[in-house]
């Protein structure tokens, strides 16, 4: 009987050992499978975000290219082109897919804005009086190239991504800053 109890205990111990090893193995396989799926999902999400980022960058660059034409127009003949401001600005907004507001700021003060309705509060804005915006205007001027700022709070309300395009009247020297 004593030998029988020993075998019984040994059998129970082996069963418990087998169950423990089986549970550990199952848990390991489950964890590995979940990790594999999570890694796959993360990789797929990164790929999709990369595509979205690329499309967003292309849209922004395309609109900046359209808006940059305004600096060329102003550089060629600032006084004459200001007279045609609404026609020029409306055409730029029509050409740009995401451009909603366009403004000109000679000496860093907004004197021209299109469309005017809804944006009246921005007219006459001196960028030097708004530190958050002045930094990006100043940086674009110092770098002598387009600088994208934002999202920023607009004085007329809302937020926007803003392309700061410095205008110089003497390319390629870039010494005579217009605004």
C-alpha positions in Angstrom: 0.0 0.0 0.0 2.8 2.3 0.7 4.2 1.6 -2.7 0.9 2.3 -4.2 0.6 5.7 -2.5 4.1 6.5 -3.7 3.1 5.7 -7.3 0.0 7.7 -6.9 1.9 10.7 -5.5 4.4 10.3 -8.3 1.6 10.1 -10.8 0.0 13.3 -9.4 3.3 15.0 -9.4 3.9 14.1 -13.0 0.4 15.2 -14.0 0.9 18.5 -12.2 4.3 18.9 -13.9 2.8 18.1 -17.3 -0.1 20.5 -16.7 2.4 23.2 -15.6 4.6 22.7 -18.6 1.6 22.6 -20.9 0.2 25.9 -19.4 3.6 27.6 -19.6 4.0 26.4 -23.3 0.4 27.6 -24.2 1.0 31.0 -22.5 4.3 31.4 -24.4 2.7 30.5 -27.7 -0.2 32.9 -27.0 2.2 35.7 -26.0 4.3 35.1 -29.1 1.3 35.1 -31.3 -0.1 38.3 -29.8 3.3 40.0 -30.1 3.5 38.9 -33.8 0.0 40.3 -34.5 0.8 43.6 -32.6 4.1 44.0 -34.5 2.2 43.4 -37.7 -0.5 45.9 -36.8 2.1 48.5 -35.8 4.0 48.0 -39.0 0.9 48.4 -41.0 -0.2 51.5 -39.1 3.3 53.0 -39.7 3.0 52.3 -43.4 -0.5 53.8 -43.6 0.6 56.9 -41.6 3.6 57.2 -43.9 1.3 57.3 -47.0 -0.9 59.9 -45.3 2.1 62.0 -44.3 3.4 61.9 -47.8 0.0 63.0 -49.2 -0.3 65.8 -46.7 3.2 67.0 -47.4 2.5 66.9 -51.2 -0.7 69.0 -50.7 1.1 71.5 -48.5 4.0 71.8 -50.9 1.6 72.2 -53.9 -0.3 75.0 -52.2 2.9 76.7 -51.1 4.1 76.6 -54.7 0.9 78.3 -55.8 1.1 80.9 -53.0 4.7 81.5 -53.8 3.8 82.9 -57.1 2.4 85.9 -55.3 5.8 86.8 -54.0 7.1 86.7 -57.6 4.3 88.9 -58.8 4.9 91.5 -56.0 8.7 91.4 -56.6 8.2 92.3 -60.3 6.0 95.3 -59.8 4.7 95.9 -56.2 2.6 99.0 -56.8 0.9 97.8 -60.0 0.1 94.4 -58.6 -1.4 95.7 -55.4 -4.0 97.5 -57.6 -5.0 94.1 -58.9 -4.9 92.5 -55.5 -8.4 90.9 -55.4 -8.0 89.3 -58.9 -4.6 88.0 -58.1 -5.5 86.7 -54.6 -8.8 85.1 -55.8 -6.9 83.3 -58.5 -4.3 82.0 -56.0 -7.1 80.7 -53.8 -8.8 79.0 -56.7 -5.6 77.3 -57.8 -4.6 76.2 -54.3 -6.7 73.3 -53.0 -6.3 74.1 -49.3 -5.6 77.9 -49.3 -8.4 79.6 -47.4 -6.9 83.1 -46.6 -4.1 85.0 -48.3 -2.5 88.2 -47.1 0.2 90.7 -47.9 2.1 92.4 -45.1 4.4 95.2 -46.3 6.8 96.0 -43.5 5.2 93.1 -41.6 1.8 94.8 -41.2 -1.2 93.1 -43.0 -2.5 95.6 -45.5 -4.2 93.3 -47.9 -6.2 90.2 -47.1 -8.4 88.0 -49.2 -11.2 87.1 -48.7 -12.0 90.1 -46.6 -15.4 89.0 -45.1 -14.7 87.1 -41.9 -11.0 88.2 -41.8 -11.5 91.9 -41.0 -9.8 91.5 -37.6 -6.5 90.6 -39.4 -6.4 93.8 -41.4 -3.8 96.2 -39.9 -2.2 93.5 -37.8 1.4 94.2 -37.0 3.2 90.9 -36.6 5.7 92.5 -34.2 2.9 92.8 -31.7 2.1 89.1 -31.5 5.2 87.3 -30.3 3.9 83.8 -31.3 3.5 84.9 -34.9 6.4 87.4 -35.0 8.9 84.6 -34.4 7.9 82.7 -37.5 7.8 85.9 -39.6 11.2 86.9 -38.4 12.6 83.4 -39.0 11.3 83.3 -42.6 12.9 86.7 -43.2 16.3 85.7 -41.7 16.3 82.4 -43.6 15.1 84.1 -46.7 12.9 81.2 -47.5 9.4 79.9 -46.9 8.7 78.9 -43.3 5.6 76.9 -42.2 4.2 77.8 -38.8 1.4 76.2 -36.9 -1.1 75.4 -36.2 -1.4 78.9 -34.8 -4.3 80.9 -33.4 -5.6 83.4 -35.9 -6.6 86.9 -34.7 -9.8 86.6 -36.6 -10.6 83.2 -34.9 -9.7 79.6 -35.5 -6.4 77.9 -36.2 -4.4 77.5 -39.3 -1.2 76.2 -40.7 0.5 79.3 -42.1 3.2 79.5 -44.8 5.4 82.6 -44.3 6.8 83.6 -47.6 9.2 86.5 -47.3 9.2 88.9 -50.2 12.4 90.6 -51.3 12.6 93.2 -54.1 16.1 92.4 -55.1 16.5 88.7 -55.9 19.0 86.9 -55.9 20.7 89.2 -53.3 17.8 89.3 -50.9 18.8 92.5 -49.1 15.7 94.7 -49.8 13.0 93.1 -47.6 9.4 94.1 -48.6 7.3 92.2 -46.2 
